[in-house]
Amino acid sequence: MPTLTPTPESMTRQQVREYLAHRNRAVVDAAQWFTWGHLPEGFPRDLSAGVANLADFAINVLPDTPELTHGLRRLLEAKDCFVRAAIAAAEDASSAGKPDSISGDKITARD
């Protein structure tokens, strides 16, 4: 099966739609929102890329079913929440005058 990798960050939503045109419309509609190249470098982008990799894997190993579509929509909701949480944590640490530590392990404000 085709995969969005190796360069999902460079794909636009339109390119994803074209690339997956052979798939069910609902799968394509969900998949287009997993692009992450528009995000600035850093943890939110890395987090988004990780979730996109999971979506890509699911799209490549599962057939087009209502459950795949539902799972992709739920994963997209989760990705949006994770990215907003990462951005908010960095902004909170910054506004409190504390340098933030953002890594793949956790986000913490240094005391």
SERO-4910 file (N, C-alpha, C, O; in steps of 0.05 Angstrom, whole numbers):
BEGIN
 pado doro    nc1    nc2    nc3   cac1   cac2   cac3    cc1    cc2    cc3    oc1    oc2    oc3
  Met    A     17    -24      0      0      0      0     18     25      0     39     25     12
  Pro    A      9     46    -13     25     71    -13     25     83     15      8     78     32
  Thr    A     45     99     21     48    112     46     53    141     42     64    150     22
  Leu    A     46    157     62     51    186     60     80    192     65     90    214     57
  Thr    A     94    174     77    123    179     82    138    175     56    128    162     38
  Pro    A    161    186     52    179    196     73    177    226     79    191    235     97
  Thr    A    160    241     65    161    270     69    133    281     75    124    298     60
  Pro    A    119    272     95     92    283    100     93    313    107     74    327    103
  Glu    A    116    322    119    118    350    126    117    368    101    110    392    103
  Ser    A    126    357     79    126    374     55    101    371     38     98    385     18
  Met    A     83    354     47     58    351     32     37    371     41     34    376     65
  Thr    A     23    382     22      1    400     29    -24    383     32    -24    359     24
  Arg    A    -45    394     42    -71    380     44    -80    371     16    -89    348     13
  Gln    A    -76    388     -4    -84    380    -31    -68    356    -41    -79    338    -54
  Gln    A    -42    356    -36    -25    334    -44    -33    308    -30    -33    287    -43
  Val    A    -40    309     -5    -50    286      9    -76    276     -4    -79    252     -9
  Arg    A    -94    294    -10   -119    286    -23   -114    273    -50   -126    253    -57
  Glu    A    -95    283    -65    -89    271    -91    -75    244    -88    -81    225   -102
  Tyr    A    -57    243    -69    -42    218    -64    -60    195    -55    -56    172    -63
  Leu    A    -80    202    -40    -98    181    -29   -125    181    -45   -145    170    -34
  Ala    A   -125    191    -68   -150    193    -84   -164    166    -89   -188    165    -93
  His    A   -148    145    -88   -159    118    -92   -173    107    -68   -186     86    -69
  Arg    A   -171    121    -45   -183    111    -20   -210    123    -16   -219    141    -31
  Asn    A   -225    113      3   -251    122     10   -250    152     16   -231    161     29
  Arg    A   -270    167      7   -271    196     11   -268    204     40   -255    224     47
  Ala    A   -281    189     58   -280    196     87   -252    193     98   -243    208    115
  Val    A   -237    173     89   -210    168     98   -192    191     88   -176    202    103
  Val    A   -196    199     63   -181    221     51   -187    247     66   -169    263     72
  Asp    A   -212    252     72   -220    276     86   -206    278    113   -198    300    121
  Ala    A   -204    256    127   -190    256    153   -160    258    150   -147    274    164
  Ala    A   -149    243    131   -120    242    128   -107    269    121    -85    275    129
  Gln    A   -122    285    106   -110    311     97   -103    329    121    -86    347    117
  Trp    A   -114    325    144   -109    343    167    -86    334    184    -80    347    205
  Phe    A    -72    312    176    -49    303    192    -23    315    182     -1    308    192
  Thr    A    -23    334    163      1    347    154     12    364    178     -4    374    194
  Trp    A     38    367    179     49    381    202     72    400    194     85    412    211
  Gly    A     78    402    169    100    419    160     96    449    165    115    464    165
  His    A     71    457    169     65    485    175     72    493    203     73    517    209
  Leu    A     76    474    221     82    480    249    111    488    252    128    478    237
  Pro    A    117    506    270    145    514    275    161    491    286    150    473    299
  Glu    A    187    491    282    205    471    294    200    469    324    196    490    337
  Gly    A    202    446    335    200    443    364    181    421    371    172    405    355
  Phe    A    176    419    397    160    397    408    132    395    396    124    373    389
  Pro    A    116    416    393     90    413    381     91    400    353     74    383    346
  Arg    A    111    408    337    114    397    311    122    367    313    111    351    298
  Asp    A    140    361    330    149    333    334    126    316    343    122    293    334
  Leu    A    110    326    362     87    312    372     67    307    349     56    285    347
  Ser    A     61    327    334     43    325    312     53    304    291     37    289    280
  Ala    A     79    305    286     90    286    267     87    257    277     82    239    261
  Gly    A     91    253    303     87    226    314     59    216    311     55    192    304
  Val    A     40    233    315     12    225    312      6    220    282     -8    201    275
  Ala    A     18    237    265     14    233    236     25    206    227     14    193    210
  Asn    A     48    198    239     59    172    233     40    149    240     38    130    225
  Leu    A     27    152    263      7    132    271    -16    131    252    -25    109    244
  Ala    A    -26    154    244    -48    155    224    -39    143    198    -54    127    186
  Asp    A    -15    149    189     -4    138    164     -3    108    166    -10     94    147
  Phe    A      7     97    188      8     69    192    -20     56    190    -23     36    176
  Ala    A    -39     67    204    -66     56    204    -78     57    175    -90     37    167
  Ile    A    -73     79    161    -84     81    134    -71     59    116    -84     49     98
  Asn    A    -46     53    121    -32     34    104    -37      4    111    -33    -13     94
  Val    A    -46     -2    135    -50    -30    142    -80    -38    145    -86    -61    145
  Leu    A    -97    -18    146   -126    -24    150   -142    -18    125   -136      1    110
  Pro    A   -163    -34    120   -180    -28     97   -198     -4    104   -202      3    127
  Asp    A   -210      7     83   -228     30     86   -254     19     99   -270      6     85
  Thr    A   -258     25    124   -282     17    138   -292     41    155   -277     60    159
  Pro    A   -316     40    164   -326     61    182   -308     63    207   -305     85    218
  Glu    A   -298     41    216   -281     42    241   -255     56    236   -245     70    253
  Leu    A   -243     52    212   -218     67    206   -224     96    205   -209    112    217
  Thr    A   -245    104    192   -252    132    190   -257    144    217   -247    166    224
  His    A   -272    130    234   -277    139    261   -252    142    277   -248    161    292
  Gly    A   -234    122    275   -209    123    289   -192    146    280   -179    159    297
  Leu    A   -191    152    254   -175    174    245   -187    201    255   -172    219    262
  Arg    A   -213    203    255   -225    228    266   -218    231    295   -212    253    304
  Arg    A   -220    210    311   -213    211    339   -183    218    343   -176    233    361
  Leu    A   -166    206    327   -138    211    329   -132    240    322   -115    252    334
  Leu    A   -146    251    303   -143    279    295   -151    297    318   -137    317    324
  Glu    A   -173    291    331   -181    306    355   -160    305    376   -153    326    388
  Ala    A   -149    281    381   -128    278    401   -103    294    394    -91    308    411
  Lys    A    -95    293    368    -71    307    359    -75    337    364    -57    351    374
  Asp    A    -98    348    357   -104    376    361   -101    384    390    -90    404    397
  Cys    A   -112    367    408   -110    372    437    -81    371    446    -73    388    462
  Phe    A    -66    351    437    -38    349    446    -22    373    437     -6    383    452
  Val    A    -26    381    412    -11    404    402    -18    430    417      0    445    424
  Arg    A    -44    434    422    -52    458    437    -41    457    465    -32    478    476
  Ala    A    -40    433    478    -29    431    505      1    437    505     11    450    523
  Ala    A     15    428    485     44    433    483     49    463    479     67    474    491
  Ile    A     34    476    461     37    504    456     31    520    481     45    539    489
  Ala    A      8    513    495      0    528    519     21    525    541     27    544    555
  Ala    A     32    501    544     52    497    565     77    514    560     88    525    579
  Ala    A     85    515    535    108    532    528    102    561    533    119    576    543
  Glu    A     78    570    525     71    598    529     69    605    559     77    626    567
  Asp    A     57    586    575     54    591    604     82    594    617     86    611    633
  Ala    A    100    576    609    127    577    621    140    603    613    154    616    629
  Ser    A    136    611    588    149    636    579    138    661    592    153    679    600
  Ser    A    111    662    596     99    685    608    105    687    638    104    708    650
  Ala    A    112    664    650    119    664    678    149    672    682    158    673    705
  Gly    A    162    676    660    191    684    662    209    660    666    232    664    673
  Lys    A    198    636    663    215    612    667    222    601    639    204    596    623
  Pro    A    247    595    635    254    581    610    241    554    610    241    540    631
  Asp    A    230    546    588    216    521    587    235    499    576    253    504    560
  Ser    A    230    475    585    244    452    575    224    435    560    206    424    572
  Ile    A    227    434    534    208    418    518    224    397    504    242    402    488
  Ser    A    216    372    510    230    350    497    209    328    491    186    332    497
  Gly    A    218    307    479    200    285    473    191    271    498    172    255    497
  Asp    A    204    276    521    196    262    545    174    277    560    154    265    567
  Lys    A    177    303    564    156    318    578    162    348    575    183    356    566
  Ile    A    143    364    582    145    393    582    145    401    612    126    395    626
  Thr    A    165    416    620    166    425    647    176    454    647    191    462    630
  Ala    A    167    469    667    178    496    671    199    493    692    195    481    713
  Arg    A    222    504    686    245    502    705    241    523    727    234    545    722
  Asp    A    247    515    752    246    533    774    273    546    778    276    563    796
***
